């Protein structure tokens, strides 16, 4: 594992897993949310974002967490490992509600400066329907991936995976 993508529904724990994996492996960590967003939740122009992701993906070693399906194929072309979190939608929604309740209007460590925690109904509906809609698009893009794909379906599977990595396995 030298170039690892961590993907999954919002609220599945991508950033937490990527951070722990970075600590364990020593691989440099890139949170796409930090790279993408500008203060005040402003998105960069599409061509600028594509150039930025291309530069990140060209690096020799990394862990990148985040979906950003518009650039997924580009990152897949460089990744040797994909860790795909496929948690139940209800759990992801619950985790987001809990996260918002505990960090409302604060900037999370994995988020860009000037982008405090917020939520709206449209986002919660997206998370609740992620397995039925976004998952299909993600799976279609993963179909041609030739590296190692690790699918984790529960917090327990994530803990066991990290324990194996920690022990060198």
Secondary structure as GFF3:
##gff-version 3
##sequence-region A 1 169
A	DSSP	beta_strand	3	8	.	.	.	ID=ss1
A	DSSP	alpha_helix	14	25	.	.	.	ID=ss2
A	DSSP	beta_strand	29	31	.	.	.	ID=ss3
A	DSSP	alpha_helix	32	36	.	.	.	ID=ss4
A	DSSP	beta_strand	37	38	.	.	.	ID=ss5
A	DSSP	beta_strand	42	43	.	.	.	ID=ss6
A	DSSP	alpha_helix	46	57	.	.	.	ID=ss7
A	DSSP	beta_strand	62	65	.	.	.	ID=ss8
A	DSSP	three_ten_helix	69	71	.	.	.	ID=ss9
A	DSSP	alpha_helix	72	76	.	.	.	ID=ss10
A	DSSP	beta_strand	81	85	.	.	.	ID=ss11
A	DSSP	alpha_helix	89	103	.	.	.	ID=ss12
A	DSSP	alpha_helix	121	129	.	.	.	ID=ss13
A	DSSP	alpha_helix	134	142	.	.	.	ID=ss14
A	DSSP	beta_strand	148	152	.	.	.	ID=ss15
A	DSSP	alpha_helix	155	166	.	.	.	ID=ss16
###
